[in-house]
C-alpha cells in the first residue's frame, strides 16, 4: 500500500469506505484524531486532503501504550509508534504540500484539555475518536472534543459496537458512552451516519 507499513486492515474495513464520501465532501483543513496507532487514518487524510488543499493541519493524540486488548495479545506498542512515525513521514514526503502534523503523545484527557486551554475551542473541522474503549474515557473524549469542534464540524466515533473480549461489563465498551453523549447533546448535534461499527454527528450549535 504505497510502501506504508500497516499490520492490520482495521481502518480499511471500517472508516475508509465512509471517509471516501465524508472527507472528500467536507474537505476539512483542521483535523483532530484520538487514537492514531500505526497512522493508517492519518496517512489517508494526508493523501486525500493533499488533492484538495495546499496546506492543512492534523493533530494526532495517542499514548502508544496500548489498551487492555493490546496487552492481552502482547502487541509491541513501541514498534507501533515507530510505524506511525515512518508511515506519516512517508505520506508527508509524498504529498509535497504544506502539512502541519502535530503529535500529542499523552492521555487524551490531558491533550484535549491542553488544546482547550490553548484557545482551540471551535477550531477543528473534523474530529475522529478511536482511542480508549473504556466508556469513561470515550465519554470524556466526546465531551472535550465537542468543545473543540467548529459549528457544522463533523465528529466520528469508531468501535460503536465493539465489545471487550471475555467481558460482559458495559463500562468496558464504547457504546454506552456514545449513546449517553448523543442523548445529552441531542439539541446541539445531529446524527447523520450510523453504520454498524461507527457513528457520525454534525455540531449544530
KENU-542389 format. One record per residue: residue number from 0; residue in three letters; x, y, z of N, C-alpha, C in turn. Coordinates in steps of 0.001 Angstrom, whole numbers, plus 524288, in hexadecimal, padded with zeros to 5 digits. Example, Ala and Ser with C-alpha at 12.3 -4.5 7.8 and 13.67 -1.06 7.14 Angstrom:
KENU-542389
num|residu|n_px|n_py|n_pz|ca_px|ca_py|ca_pz|c_px|c_py|c_pz
0|ALA|83386|7E9C6|81E78|8300C|7EE6C|81E78|83390|7F31C|81E78 .
1|SER|83232|7F736|81BA8|83566|7FBDC|81BE4|83264|8001E|81EBE .
end
This chain:
KENU-542389
num|residu|n_px|n_py|n_pz|ca_px|ca_py|ca_pz|c_px|c_py|c_pz
0|UNK|80353|7FB57|80000|80000|80000|80000|80378|804DD|80000 .
1|UNK|80583|8062C|7FB64|808CB|80AD6|7FAC9|80D77|80AD2|7FE7D .
2|UNK|80F74|80620|7FFAD|813FB|8057B|80316|812E2|806CA|808CF .
3|UNK|80DFE|807A2|80A3F|80CB5|80831|80FC4|80D28|802DE|81261 .
4|UNK|80E0F|802F5|8176F|80E91|7FE14|81A66|80A2E|7FDC1|81E6F .
5|UNK|805EF|7FB2B|81CFF|8018D|7FA51|82088|800FC|7F477|8218A .
6|UNK|80000|7F305|82664|7FFA9|7ED81|827CC|7FA07|7EB93|8282D .
7|UNK|7F63A|7EEFD|8272B|7F0C4|7ED58|8274E|7EDAB|7F0AD|82368 .
8|UNK|7E8BE|7EF5D|822BE|7E561|7F22E|81F12|7E09D|7F484|821DD .
9|UNK|7E13A|7F5DC|826D0|7DCE0|7F80F|829C4|7DAA3|7FCDC|82707 .
10|UNK|7DE10|80088|825B9|7DC42|8055F|82342|7D9E4|80443|81DE2 .
11|UNK|7DC69|800DE|81AE4|7DA84|7FF98|815A2|7D4F5|7FD76|815C7 .
12|UNK|7D3C5|7FA59|819B3|7CEBE|7F7AC|819E4|7CA7A|7FAE0|81C86 .
13|UNK|7CBEC|7FE8C|81FE7|7C7FD|80166|822E3|7C741|806F7|820E6 .
14|UNK|7CB16|80A47|821C6|7CA72|80FDA|820A3|7CB0E|81143|81AE0 .
15|UNK|7CEB3|80EDC|8182E|7D00F|810AA|812EA|7CB6E|810D7|80F28 .
16|UNK|7C805|80CEC|80F09|7C395|80D43|80B66|7C030|81212|80C4C .
17|UNK|7BF74|813A2|81134|7BC6D|81852|81266|7BF8E|81D41|81176 .
18|UNK|7C482|81D19|812DF|7C7C6|821BB|81234|7C854|82339|80C7E .
19|UNK|7C805|81F6C|80900|7C868|820B2|80372|7C419|82476|801D9 .
20|UNK|7BFC5|82466|804C2|7BB92|8282B|803D3|7BC28|82CF2|8075D .
21|UNK|7BCA7|82BFF|80C77|7BC92|83049|81042|7C127|83407|80F87 .
22|UNK|7C5D5|831F8|80F06|7CA7E|8354E|80EA7|7CAAD|83816|80967 .
23|UNK|7C95C|8355A|80540|7C980|837D7|80014|7C543|83BF7|7FF74 .
24|UNK|7C0ED|83B67|80248|7BCC7|83F4C|801FC|7BDC5|843EA|8059B .
25|UNK|7BF68|842DB|80A6E|7C017|84714|80E48|7C55E|849D6|80DC2 .
26|UNK|7C94C|84711|80BCB|7CE8E|84949|80AE8|7D08F|84C51|80FB4 .
27|UNK|7D0F1|849CF|81437|7D2C3|84C93|818E9|7D85F|84E72|81858 .
28|UNK|7D980|852C6|81ADB|7DED2|854F3|81AD3|7E179|85482|8201C .
29|UNK|7DE53|853C6|8243D|7E073|85318|82983|7DDFA|84E42|82BDE .
30|UNK|7E13F|84A48|82CB6|7DF5A|84523|82E42|7E1DC|84382|83363 .
31|UNK|7DEBD|840D4|8368D|7E0A4|83EA7|83B81|7DF16|838EF|83BAB .
32|UNK|7E2E2|8358B|83CC5|7E18E|8300D|83D6B|7E3B0|82E18|8429D .
33|UNK|7E062|82B2B|84555|7E1D3|828D6|84A58|7E27C|82306|8496F .
34|UNK|7E742|8212E|849EC|7E87F|81BC4|848B5|7EA9E|81B55|8433B .
35|UNK|7EFBA|81B76|842B3|7F221|81B8F|83D7B|7F4BA|8166B|83BFB .
36|UNK|7F637|81358|83FD0|7F877|80E30|83F0D|7FCF0|80E66|83B0F .
37|UNK|7FC82|80BA2|836B3|800BE|80B87|832D3|80046|80FD3|82EC4 .
38|UNK|7FC34|81306|82F1F|7FBB8|81776|82B9F|7F895|81686|826B0 .
39|UNK|7F57E|81257|82681|7F279|81146|821BB|7EEA5|815A9|82090 .
40|UNK|7EBDA|8176F|82494|7E81A|81BB2|823B5|7EAE4|820CD|82297 .
41|UNK|7EF34|821B5|82535|7F232|82684|8245A|7F442|826BE|81ECD .
42|UNK|7F65C|82279|81CF5|7F875|82250|8179D|7F41E|82301|8139E .
43|UNK|7EF99|820B3|814A6|7EB2D|8216F|81113|7E9B9|8273A|810C7 .
44|UNK|7E98D|829C7|81542|7E843|82F5A|81550|7EC49|8328C|81241 .
45|UNK|7F138|83157|8130F|7F55B|8342B|8104E|7F4DE|8334F|80A67 .
46|UNK|7F443|82E69|808D8|7F3E0|82D27|80345|7EF1B|82FC0|800C5 .
47|UNK|7EAAF|82F75|8037D|7E5C7|8315F|80143|7E580|83754|80142 .
48|UNK|7E6C1|839AC|805A5|7E642|83F5B|80609|7EA6A|84238|802E1 .
49|UNK|7EE9A|83F8B|80188|7F298|841F3|7FE29|7F071|8430A|7F8B2 .
50|UNK|7EC30|84065|7F751|7E9B2|84164|7F245|7E606|84617|7F27E .
51|UNK|7E4C9|847DE|7F73C|7E109|84C1D|7F7E8|7E36E|85133|7F9EF .
52|UNK|7E7B4|850C3|7FCE1|7E9F4|85564|7FF70|7EFDA|855B5|7FE87 .
53|UNK|7F1CF|85A70|7FE89|7F775|85B36|7FE65|7F9D2|85B0D|803DA .
54|UNK|7F680|85BD5|807D7|7F850|85BB5|80D42|7F3E0|859EA|810C8 .
55|UNK|7F51B|856BA|814A1|7F14B|85517|81882|7F41D|85311|81D57 .
56|UNK|7F113|85249|82181|7F34F|850EB|82696|7F09E|84C15|828C3 .
57|UNK|7F3C3|84867|82AB7|7F1B5|843BB|82D48|7F423|84354|832B4 .
58|UNK|7F0DE|842A6|836AA|7F2B4|841A2|83BF8|7F18D|83BF6|83D48 .
59|UNK|7F58E|83906|83ECF|7F4FE|83378|8400A|7F634|83297|845D4 .
60|UNK|7F272|83052|84892|7F30B|82F45|84E25|7F35E|82965|84F0B .
61|UNK|7F769|827AD|851C0|7F7F5|82224|8531F|7FC1D|821AB|8575E .
62|UNK|7FB68|81DFF|85AE8|7FF84|81CEE|85EC8|8037B|81917|85CA3 .
63|UNK|801CE|815FC|858CF|804D5|8118B|856E2|80674|80DED|85B57 .
64|UNK|80300|80D95|85F40|8039A|809A9|86364|80015|804FB|8625F .
65|UNK|7FBFE|805D8|85F44|7F849|801B4|85E29|7F432|80120|8626F .
66|UNK|7EFE7|7FE9F|86111|7EBC6|7FD90|864D6|7EC35|7F80A|866EE .
67|UNK|7E85E|7F68D|86A14|7E85B|7F152|86C55|7E87A|7ED31|8680B .
68|UNK|7E571|7EE32|863E1|7E514|7EA54|85FB2|7EA4D|7E991|85CE7 .
69|UNK|7ED8C|7EDBA|85CAC|7F2B2|7ED39|85A2E|7F674|7EA31|85DAF .
70|UNK|7F5FF|7EB1C|862C3|7F981|7E86A|86674|7F859|7E296|8669E .
71|UNK|7F35D|7E12F|86613|7F1E9|7DBAC|8664F|7F43A|7D88F|861CB .
72|UNK|7F4B9|7DAFE|85D41|7F6F8|7D833|858C4|7FCB3|7D9C3|857E1 .
73|UNK|7FEC8|7DC91|85BB9|80466|7DDC1|85BF2|80663|7E091|85713 .
74|UNK|803AE|7E4BE|85594|80578|7E7FF|8513D|809CD|7EB96|85325 .
75|UNK|80E14|7EBE1|8503D|81275|7EF41|8519E|8111E|7F4D7|84FF1 .
76|UNK|80F75|7F805|853AB|80DA6|7FD44|8526A|8121B|800F1|850D8 .
77|UNK|816D5|7FFB2|85268|81B48|802E0|850A6|81BEA|80264|84AC2 .
78|UNK|81B38|7FDA4|848BB|81B8C|7FCD5|84313|816EF|7FF66|8404D .
79|UNK|81266|7FF65|842D3|80DCE|801FD|8409A|80EDD|807CF|83FFC .
80|UNK|81120|80A35|84400|8125B|80FCF|843BF|8166C|810E9|83F8C .
81|UNK|81A41|80D7A|83F13|81E43|80E30|83B0F|81BD5|80DE5|83598 .
82|UNK|8180F|80A68|834E8|81571|80A0B|82FD5|8122C|80EEB|82ECA .
83|UNK|80FB8|81110|832D2|80CD0|815F1|83226|8106E|81A3A|83019 .
84|UNK|814F3|81ACB|83271|81899|81EE5|830DB|81A87|81DF9|82B48 .
85|UNK|81BCC|8191B|82A03|81DB4|817D7|824C7|81975|818C5|820B3 .
86|UNK|814C8|816E5|821C9|8108A|81757|81DFD|80EF9|81D06|81D08 .
87|UNK|80E6F|8200F|8212E|80CCD|82580|82081|81118|828C7|81DFB .
88|UNK|815EE|82795|81F33|81A46|82A5C|81CA5|81A3E|82959|816C9 .
89|UNK|81927|8247E|81554|818DF|8231E|80FCC|81459|825ED|80D28 .
90|UNK|80FE3|8261B|80FCC|80B48|828AE|80D89|80C4C|82E7D|80CA0 .
91|UNK|80EBA|830FE|81070|80FDD|83696|80FF0|813D0|83780|80B8F .
92|UNK|817B1|83421|80B2F|81BA6|834AC|80713|81934|8340C|801B1 .
93|UNK|815B4|8304B|8012E|8130D|82F5F|7FC2E|80F82|833E5|7FAB3 .
94|UNK|80D21|83640|7FE92|80935|83A4B|7FD92|80B73|83F28|7FAFD .
95|UNK|80FD7|840FA|7FCE9|81258|845C8|7FB08|80EF3|84AA1|7FBF8 .
96|UNK|80B4A|84A27|7FFAA|80817|84E99|80139|809DC|85073|806A2 .
97|UNK|807CC|854D2|80857|80933|856E7|80D78|805AE|85462|8119D .
98|UNK|807AC|85067|81416|8049F|84D69|817E1|806FE|84E07|81D4C .
99|UNK|803D1|84FC2|820F8|8058D|85029|8265E|80342|84B8C|8295B .
100|UNK|80687|847C0|82A98|804ED|84347|82DB5|806F4|84413|8333E .
101|UNK|8034F|844C7|836DA|804B1|845B6|83C4F|80352|840D3|83F64 .
102|UNK|80737|83E5A|841A0|80668|83984|84495|80657|83AB1|84A69 .
103|UNK|80240|838EC|84D08|801B6|83994|852AA|80237|83426|8551B .
104|UNK|806CE|832F0|85724|8078A|82DE1|859B8|805F0|82E84|85F6B .
105|UNK|800F8|82D7C|86073|7FEC7|82E7D|865A0|7F985|82BD2|86607 .
106|UNK|7F78C|82B64|86AC5|7F232|829A2|86B79|7EE90|82DA2|86900 .
107|UNK|7EA6D|82BCC|866A2|7E6FD|82F54|863C7|7E494|8337D|86744 .
108|UNK|7E335|83229|86C0C|7E0D0|8360B|86F7B|7E484|83A93|87083 .
109|UNK|7E98C|83976|870D3|7ED70|83D9A|871A5|7EE64|840AF|86CA6 .
110|UNK|7EEF3|83DF2|86844|7EFF6|840A1|8634E|7EB5B|8440D|861BC .
111|UNK|7E69F|84216|86260|7E1F8|8451B|860F6|7E151|849D6|86486 .
112|UNK|7E247|84914|8698C|7E1F4|84D7C|86D3D|7E5EC|851AF|86BDA .
113|UNK|7EA9D|85001|86A58|7EEA5|853C4|868D1|7ED17|856BB|863E8 .
114|UNK|7EA91|85422|86043|7E8CB|856D5|85B8A|7E49C|85AE6|85CD8 .
115|UNK|7E13A|8599F|86082|7DD34|85D59|86213|7DFA1|86214|864BD .
116|UNK|7E33E|8611F|86840|7E5CC|86583|86AEE|7E94F|868A1|8673D .
117|UNK|7EAB5|8663B|862C9|7EDC2|868FB|85EC7|7EA40|86BEB|85AF3 .
118|UNK|7E550|86C9B|85C87|7E17E|86FA8|8597F|7E042|86D2F|85439 .
119|UNK|7DFC5|86804|8544F|7DE5B|86533|84F8B|7D88F|863A7|84F80 .
120|UNK|7D570|865EA|852EE|7CFCE|864D1|852C5|7CD96|86670|84D79 .
121|UNK|7CA4A|86314|84B40|7C807|86448|8462A|7CBF9|86495|841C2 .
122|UNK|7D02E|861A8|8421E|7D491|86229|83E78|7D47C|85E05|83A23 .
123|UNK|7D2BD|85952|83B58|7D36A|854E9|837BE|7CE9A|85403|83454 .
124|UNK|7CF94|852B1|82F5F|7CB6B|85172|82BA4|7C9A0|84BC9|82C28 .
125|UNK|7CD52|84859|82D8F|7CC33|842C3|82DB6|7CF33|8404F|8323D .
126|UNK|7CC64|83D5F|83574|7CEC3|83AAC|839E3|7CD2E|834F4|839B5 .
127|UNK|7D0F7|83182|83A6E|7D001|82BE4|83A45|7D1C5|82981|83F67 .
128|UNK|7CE2D|826D9|84215|7CF4A|82498|84737|7CFD8|81EAF|846B5 .
129|UNK|7D4A2|81CD9|84781|7D5D6|81749|846F3|7DA3E|815DE|84AB1 .
130|UNK|7D9B4|817A8|84F89|7DDBF|816BD|85370|7DC39|81259|8571A .
131|UNK|7DC34|81385|85C22|7DAB8|80FA8|86011|7D51F|80DCE|85F2C .
132|UNK|7D42D|808CD|8604D|7CEEC|8069F|85FD3|7CBDE|806DE|864EA .
133|UNK|7CE62|8086C|86922|7CBB2|808C7|86E23|7C79A|80D14|86DE6 .
134|UNK|7C2EB|80BF6|86FCF|7BE95|80FA5|86F52|7BFD9|814F1|871B9 .
135|UNK|7C258|81512|87634|7C391|81A13|878BA|7C73F|81D52|87561 .
136|UNK|7CB07|81AC1|872D7|7CEB0|81D8C|86F72|7CBF4|81F86|86A86 .
137|UNK|7C89E|81C47|8683A|7C5CE|81DD7|8637D|7C24E|82285|86495 .
138|UNK|7BFBC|8228E|8691E|7BC43|826E0|86A71|7BF4A|82BF1|86B2F .
139|UNK|7C3B4|82BBC|86DE9|7C6CC|83083|86E97|7C91F|83244|86968 .
140|UNK|7CAC0|82E9E|86623|7CCB4|83007|860E6|7C879|832D8|85DC7 .
141|UNK|7C3B6|830DF|85E16|7BF67|83322|85B10|7BE1E|838AA|85CE4 .
142|UNK|7BDB8|8395F|861EE|7BC2F|83E7C|86409|7C065|84299|862F8 .
143|UNK|7C541|84144|863F1|7C97C|84505|8630A|7CA28|8460F|85D2E .
144|UNK|7C9A4|8420C|85A00|7CA2C|842BF|85459|7C5D6|8462C|8522F .
145|UNK|7C121|8459F|8543F|7BCC5|848C9|85269|7BDDB|84E95|85346 .
146|UNK|7C075|84FD8|85786|7C1F6|8554A|85892|7C5D6|85739|8547D .
147|UNK|7C920|853C2|85297|7CD28|8552F|84EC7|7CB23|85550|84928 .
148|UNK|7C686|85325|8484E|7C455|852B2|84310|7C197|857BB|84163 .
149|UNK|7C264|8593B|83C81|7BFB0|85DC4|83A4D|7B9DD|85CA6|839B7 .
150|UNK|7B6B6|860B2|839B6|7B142|8601C|83833|7B118|85E46|8327E .
151|UNK|7ADEE|85A7B|83175|7AD8E|857BC|82C6D|7B21A|85400|82B7E .
152|UNK|7B58E|85383|82F5E|7B9B7|84FAF|82EFA|7B7A6|84A2A|82FE0 .
153|UNK|7BAC6|84654|82E63|7B93A|840D9|82EB1|7BC90|83DFD|832AB .
154|UNK|7BA05|83AC0|835DA|7BCD4|83780|83997|7BB2B|831D6|838D5 .
155|UNK|7BEF8|82E65|83873|7BDD9|828DD|8379C|7BFCE|82584|83C16 .
156|UNK|7BCF5|82160|83D32|7BE72|81D92|8412F|7BF50|8184F|83E8D .
157|UNK|7C3BC|815FA|83F87|7C4A4|810A8|83DC3|7C2FA|80CE6|84221 .
158|UNK|7C28B|807E8|840D3|7C1AA|803C4|844B6|7BC8A|80458|847AE .
159|UNK|7B87D|80644|8450A|7B374|80711|847A2|7B160|801F4|849FE .
160|UNK|7B209|7FDA1|8474A|7B00C|7F89C|84934|7B464|7F4FE|84B1F .
161|UNK|7B90D|7F72B|84BD8|7BD6E|7F3F8|84DB2|7BC6F|7F21D|85343 .
162|UNK|7BE0C|7ED48|85468|7BD7B|7EB2F|859B1|7C2B1|7E906|85B94 .
163|UNK|7C3DA|7EA20|86084|7C89F|7E806|862D5|7C853|7E211|862E5 .
164|UNK|7CC3C|7DF7C|860B7|7CC2B|7D9BA|860BC|7CBBF|7D794|86647 .
165|UNK|7C89D|7D39F|866DC|7C802|7D0D5|86BDC|7C60E|7D44E|87048 .
166|UNK|7C2DA|7D836|86EED|7C0B7|7DBA7|872F0|7BB15|7DD0E|871A2 .
167|UNK|7B7BA|7DCE0|87597|7B247|7DE76|874F8|7B13D|7E3B1|87792 .
168|UNK|7B55F|7E65A|87923|7B4DD|7EB61|87BCE|7B411|7EFB2|877C9 .
169|UNK|7AF8C|7F236|877DB|7AE5B|7F651|87412|7B235|7FAD3|87459 .
170|UNK|7B487|7FBA5|878DD|7B807|8001D|87988|7BD56|7FF4F|876F8 .
171|UNK|7BE48|7FAA7|874E8|7C327|7F9BC|87204|7C25B|7FA4E|86C25 .
172|UNK|7BDA9|7FC20|86A94|7BC57|7FCB6|8650E|7BAEB|8025D|863C4 .
173|UNK|7BBE0|80420|85EF0|7BAB6|8098F|85D7F|7B4EC|80ADC|85D0C .
174|UNK|7B19E|8071D|85BBB|7AC38|8084E|85A3C|7A938|80B64|85E52 .
175|UNK|7A984|809DB|86346|7A686|80C88|8674C|7A82B|8123E|867BD .
176|UNK|7AD2F|81351|866EB|7AF1B|818B5|86724|7AD4C|81BD9|8626D .
177|UNK|7AD94|81984|85DCD|7ABEA|81C3E|8590A|7A613|81D53|85937 .
178|UNK|7A30B|81984|85AFE|79D69|81A53|85B7C|79C2F|81E9E|85F72 .
179|UNK|79EFA|81E9F|863C9|79E21|822AD|867C4|79F5D|8280D|86590 .
180|UNK|7A3B1|82872|862D5|7A540|82D7A|86094|7A143|82F6C|85C92 .
181|UNK|79FAD|82C10|858FE|79C10|82DD2|854E3|796B9|82F36|85728 .
182|UNK|79519|82CAE|85B4C|79029|82E0E|85DD8|79089|83346|860AB .
183|UNK|794BA|83404|86395|7955A|838D3|8669F|79621|83D8D|8630E .
184|UNK|798CC|83CCD|85EA7|799F5|8410F|85B0B|79639|8411A|8565A .
185|UNK|791B4|83EB6|856F9|78E0D|83E2F|85292|78C3C|84366|85067 .
186|UNK|78BED|84770|853AE|78A32|84C8F|851D3|78E93|84FA5|84F34 .
187|UNK|79348|84DC5|84FA0|797BC|8509E|84D6D|79A6B|84DA8|848FC .
188|UNK|79862|84925|847A3|79AE7|845F9|8439D|796DF|842C3|840B6 .
189|UNK|7987A|840C1|83C33|79511|83D6F|83913|7981E|838B1|83735 .
190|UNK|79600|83415|83825|7986A|82F4A|83633|79730|82ECB|83064 .
191|UNK|79B2E|82DD8|82D30|79A1F|82D6C|82792|79C4A|8287B|82514 .
192|UNK|79F74|82585|827E1|7A14B|82087|825D0|7A1A2|81CB1|82A59 .
193|UNK|79F4B|8181F|829AD|79F94|81425|82DC1|7A070|80EB5|82B6D .
194|UNK|7A4DC|80DDC|828E9|7A610|80889|82738|7A6EB|80526|82C15 .
195|UNK|7A75C|80021|82B63|7A776|7FC92|82FDE|7AB74|7FDE9|8340D .
196|UNK|7B01F|7FF3C|83272|7B448|7FFE5|8364C|7B603|80590|836F8 .
197|UNK|7B338|8092C|8349D|7B4AF|80EAC|8351E|7AFDC|81211|835AA .
198|UNK|7B0AE|816CE|8379F|7AC75|81A9E|8380B|7AEBF|82007|83730 .
199|UNK|7AC1B|82347|83413|7ADF6|82883|832BB|7A9CC|82C8C|83405 .
200|UNK|7AB8F|830F2|83615|7A7FE|83530|83752|7A9F8|83A3C|834D8 .
201|UNK|7A665|83DEC|8342E|7A7C6|84342|832A3|7A654|846DC|83722 .
202|UNK|7A9C4|84A7E|83872|7A8C3|84E45|83CA4|7A550|852AA|83A93 .
203|UNK|7A0EA|8537D|83D2C|79D21|8576A|83B7B|79DE0|85CB2|83E25 .
204|UNK|79F72|85CAA|84310|7A02C|86193|845F3|7A38A|86098|84ABD .
end
